[in-house]
Amino acid sequence: MPSKTTWGLIAAATAAALALAWAFSPRAIDVEVATVTQGRFEQFIEEDGRTRLKERYTISAPVAARLLRMTLREGDPVIAGDTVAVLTPLMSPMVDERSRREAKARLKAATAGVERATARMQRTEVSLQEAWLELQRTGQLAGEGFVSPARLDTTRLAVTAARRELDIANAEREVARQEQAQASVALMPATANAKDARPFALPSPVSGVVLRVALPSEATIAAGAALLDVGDPARMEVVCELLTADAVQAQPGHRVVIERWGGPPVEGRVRRVEPAAFTKVSALGIEEQRVNVLIDIADPTEAWQAMGDGFRVGVRIVTDSIEQAVQVPVGALFPYGEGMAAYRLDGRRVRLQAVDVAARNATTAWVREGLVPSQVVVVYPPASLADGRNVRVRTP
């Protein structure tokens, strides 16, 4: 019969063997898991977009004028036909000393021209009186038979010519007077409060709100200068720049989810895919061909009332939708042979499971075969994980 010492050595050896077996046995790997679900699977294109008004009106100055100080500010409501800006005529330019002397010289020349035209008119009046007297004498002599009828006709024509000369002299004197007035106006002092200055009111072409005020203060503006923008915020759309390869799949009528704008997701519909693409350089310096996709907001205005013009939004254009599809997170799939596979949880161990993936989006994948609803799969499996390994589910 073994002694107590022998039994002690056997117990110590057994404990050491168990300790070595525990030390070198594979440890359980901590993993994250997810449940396979069944429901609607949507394949979509995800991209950033921005909001804009369908009809934006920029009110500009039709002529060069002086703009009175604006009373409207961004966000103020306007009604079609309301006055949004008032223009007044420009004040006359200031005159320097050299220009003033030139203007005085032109005024003296114009005054002399009036005097010359007046003298010519007076001389023409005298010529007309002489022609009239000559006509009276010739007519009397022609009645007595001392002058031929041809001489009488010549005298009458001389009277008519004298009258035409008088008309010309009157017109030349009027021209001289206008030139004198023009030269006199050039010497008037510059003033901003002309009595005959009539303001010109610019009306709003549409009912809505003021979006931007370019010139809030009084200023002198050139013709065509933009003054303010107005528009109806209830007529909003979303423009999204898609890659040309993705734009082919985004057809008019496709459902759109508009999110990440600061409020709850909003439903929309693709209205138009513009026919012409453009080149855009990405943040990585890569040239991309993109095309604008226009999206109408389908939800009532109350659902997106806080959304304004130029907001950045997230856009998900749904290109395909499958009901009752078996879905698994894309993080649970990895390449296996010529297809894909996942690790499903079997008690405290994992089993390698090949799957047939029909389609995927940014978060989930549609699995035709290999998995069934309610099964648990490993998400983001570590490289050390293998078929049959013991695992421990990591609690969030």
Secondary structure as UniProt FT lines:
FT   HELIX           4..24
FT   STRAND          29..35
FT   STRAND          37..53
FT   STRAND          56..60
FT   STRAND          65..67
FT   TURN            74..75
FT   STRAND          77..78
FT   TURN            80..81
FT   STRAND          83..88
FT   HELIX           97..144
FT   HELIX           149..185
FT   TURN            186..187
FT   TURN            195..196
FT   STRAND          200..203
FT   STRAND          208..213
FT   STRAND          219..221
FT   TURN            223..224
FT   STRAND          226..231
FT   TURN            233..234
FT   STRAND          236..243
FT   HELIX           244..247
FT   TURN            248..249
FT   TURN            252..253
FT   STRAND          255..259
FT   STRAND          266..273
FT   STRAND          278..281
FT   TURN            283..284
FT   STRAND          287..297
FT   HELIX           301..304
FT   TURN            305..306
FT   TURN            309..310
FT   STRAND          312..329
FT   HELIX           330..332
FT   STRAND          334..336
FT   TURN            337..338
FT   STRAND          339..346
FT   TURN            347..348
FT   STRAND          349..360
FT   STRAND          364..369
FT   TURN            373..374
FT   STRAND          376..379
FT   TURN            383..384
FT   TURN            387..388
FT   STRAND          390..393
//
